[in-house]
Amino acid sequence: ACGSTEGTADDAGATPQGTVAPPGPSTSASVPTKDAASAPDAVANDASADGSIDAPTDGPKVPPIVAPANTWTYVPIPGMVCGNGSQTGIAVNPASDPAAPVLFLLMGGGACWNDVTCLGGAASNLDTEIDEAAIRADIARFPILFDRALADNAFKTHSYVFVPYCTGDLHAGNAQKTYRLLTKSQTIEHRGARNLDALLPHVAATFPRAPKVVIGGGSAGGFGTMLGYHQFRAYFPAQRLDILNDSGTPIEPSGSIWGDMQSAWNMRLPASCAGCTQDPRAILPYLATQMGPQARFGLLTYTEDRTIRSFTGVLLPQQFSAAVSELKTRLGPRQKMFVVGGDDHVIIKQNPLPSAQGVSAVTWLQRFASDDPAWDTVGP
């Protein structure tokens, strides 16, 4: 038998205050600002001469993160919490060039939105403190993104930002909920959207000269790249913003699942996304109109992804495959897919990386990152 859920939701507009102080000795990564209005998809430029930015909520300026180049530094972020209420942070690895593009990776780890899913283990790390050691272990799983010595790495000259995931809400929630099932009870901080609000002003202040930001993510983090785009845009108003979404496949869930997720998490959907509350597929035309004339949206997915099937309730492999094919008909002109046959999950962590229709994932990523006109949708 299932118990009831209860909890509170609140507005997450406030940005963090105070100085972020990374542990251990480091060298400053702050740099003189450069007017980024020359970026292809520039909207405005709020960078100040001292390297800090004005938060969209007119809050106080925040300092840039101080960290050495070409190495990972763990940075606790005030106001950034896990599902159990413990503080967490991010990891940064600045490039040698202060004007390099920035690659974010939003981590995945399931999701939960009711008594059964939250108390049944559908979301990872809800009871765990995500610290430096845990983040470093996750980073090591993605050499194709983060190994600067790897010749095939299309992002080896980028600055890196790794965002952990421990809130069970696709990086999009702002609520506290208590779940009950039989004799078990657990209160979860679904604060993924508020965590983005906590970390983004610090990252934006750290990389004011970046001409482009790639918002990457896998699984739940892949959904976060889309659902959190409007938050990234608020803190990077002058930069081109690309999206690299691996396995956050926005098909329509069965039954009331999509509405139940929104209710449980107080989901922070973009206000101007017509239809997003009814159907997650509506995020594609929304992004097509919001991302600018040169920005790219890349979605990698398996045809029968068993993990996303279980979370969306689209359980039959052929039904999921048909939904993936239908997504192709919704793509805008700069939205492309890399589709691999099979029921595995998250392409960029595979070793070796798979191919689709004779095009390797490595080649597809390189074409994505380099603005190669040959970049296109491939796969069944």
Rosetta blueprint (number, residue, H / E / L):
1 A L
2 C E
3 G L
4 S L
5 T L
6 E E
7 G E
8 T E
9 A E
10 D L
11 D L
12 A L
13 G L
14 A L
15 T L
16 P L
17 Q L
18 G L
19 T L
20 V L
21 A L
22 P L
23 P L
24 G L
25 P L
26 S L
27 T L
28 S L
29 A L
30 S L
31 V L
32 P L
33 T L
34 K L
35 D L
36 A H
37 A H
38 S H
39 A L
40 P L
41 D L
42 A L
43 V L
44 A L
45 N L
46 D L
47 A E
48 S L
49 A L
50 D L
51 G L
52 S L
53 I E
54 D L
55 A L
56 P L
57 T L
58 D L
59 G L
60 P L
61 K L
62 V L
63 P L
64 P L
65 I L
66 V L
67 A L
68 P L
69 A L
70 N L
71 T L
72 W L
73 T E
74 Y E
75 V E
76 P E
77 I E
78 P E
79 G E
80 M E
81 V E
82 C L
83 G L
84 N L
85 G L
86 S L
87 Q E
88 T E
89 G E
90 I E
91 A E
92 V E
93 N E
94 P L
95 A L
96 S L
97 D L
98 P L
99 A L
100 A L
101 P L
102 V E
103 L E
104 F E
105 L E
106 L E
107 M L
108 G L
109 G L
110 G E
111 A L
112 C L
113 W L
114 N L
115 D H
116 V H
117 T H
118 C H
119 L H
120 G L
121 G L
122 A L
123 A E
124 S L
125 N L
126 L L
127 D L
128 T L
129 E L
130 I L
131 D L
132 E H
133 A H
134 A H
135 I H
136 R H
137 A H
138 D H
139 I H
140 A L
141 R L
142 F L
143 P H
144 I H
145 L H
146 F H
147 D L
148 R L
149 A L
150 L L
151 A L
152 D L
153 N L
154 A L
155 F L
156 K L
157 T L
158 H L
159 S E
160 Y E
161 V E
162 F E
163 V E
164 P L
165 Y L
166 C L
167 T L
168 G L
169 D L
170 L L
171 H L
172 A L
173 G L
174 N L
175 A E
176 Q E
177 K E
178 T E
179 Y E
180 R E
181 L E
182 L L
183 T L
184 K E
185 S E
186 Q E
187 T E
188 I E
189 E E
190 H E
191 R L
192 G H
193 A H
194 R H
195 N H
196 L H
197 D H
198 A H
199 L H
200 L H
201 P H
202 H H
203 V H
204 A H
205 A H
206 T H
207 F L
208 P L
209 R L
210 A L
211 P L
212 K E
213 V E
214 V E
215 I E
216 G E
217 G E
218 G E
219 S L
220 A H
221 G H
222 G H
223 F H
224 G H
225 T H
226 M H
227 L H
228 G L
229 Y H
230 H H
231 Q H
232 F H
233 R H
234 A H
235 Y H
236 F L
237 P L
238 A L
239 Q L
240 R E
241 L E
242 D E
243 I E
244 L E
245 N E
246 D E
247 S L
248 G L
249 T L
250 P L
251 I L
252 E L
253 P L
254 S L
255 G L
256 S L
257 I H
258 W H
259 G H
260 D H
261 M H
262 Q H
263 S H
264 A H
265 W H
266 N L
267 M L
268 R L
269 L L
270 P L
271 A L
272 S L
273 C L
274 A L
275 G L
276 C L
277 T L
278 Q L
279 D L
280 P H
281 R H
282 A H
283 I H
284 L H
285 P H
286 Y H
287 L H
288 A H
289 T H
290 Q H
291 M L
292 G L
293 P L
294 Q L
295 A L
296 R L
297 F E
298 G E
299 L E
300 L E
301 T E
302 Y E
303 T L
304 E L
305 D L
306 R H
307 T H
308 I H
309 R H
310 S H
311 F H
312 T H
313 G L
314 V L
315 L L
316 L L
317 P H
318 Q H
319 Q H
320 F H
321 S H
322 A H
323 A H
324 V H
325 S H
326 E H
327 L H
328 K H
329 T L
330 R L
331 L L
332 G L
333 P L
334 R L
335 Q E
336 K E
337 M E
338 F E
339 V E
340 V E
341 G L
342 G L
343 D L
344 D L
345 H L
346 V L
347 I H
348 I H
349 K H
350 Q L
351 N L
352 P L
353 L L
354 P L
355 S E
356 A E
357 Q L
358 G L
359 V E
360 S E
361 A H
362 V H
363 T H
364 W H
365 L H
366 Q H
367 R H
368 F H
369 A H
370 S H
371 D L
372 D L
373 P L
374 A L
375 W L
376 D L
377 T L
378 V E
379 G L
380 P L
